Amino acid sequence: MLLCLAVVLLCVSGIAMWWVRRPKGSDSLVAPGVPAQTPLWKGGALVMLITGLAFPLAGGVLLIVVLLDWLLISRVATLKNVLS
């Protein structure tokens, strides 16, 4: 039961954090802007690399998402406008 409550809390807190940081006046589901100083991106990339190596299925999903973004979303203007 505790695990189920943790999943619900994770979902609700994720939506709340996005709602607080979303761009003002935005009417689409866009990611919040990148902060001016992002010193921790290398650490995040390292954690994703280690996770991908430790859990190959998670690494495959990360690779598919990066390839999807690079091949499809960044090249199709309609998708780029809707998702960015």
C-alpha positions, 0 to 999 in steps of 0.5 A: 500500500505504501508503494501505491501511495508513493506512486500517486504522490510522485504523479501529483507532485510532478504535475504540481511542479510543472504547473508552477514552472510552466511558461506564463500564458502558455496554452500548450503542454510545453516544458519549462524554460532552461534556467540561466545557470545549469551546472548540474547537467553533466551530473544528470547525464552521468546518472542517465548513462549509469542507469542505462548501463545498469538497466539495459531496458531503461537505456534502450528507452532513453536511446529511443527517446533521444533518437525520436527527438532528433529524427522526428520532432526536431525536423517536423515543423508541426510537431516542433511547434506543438511540443516545444 
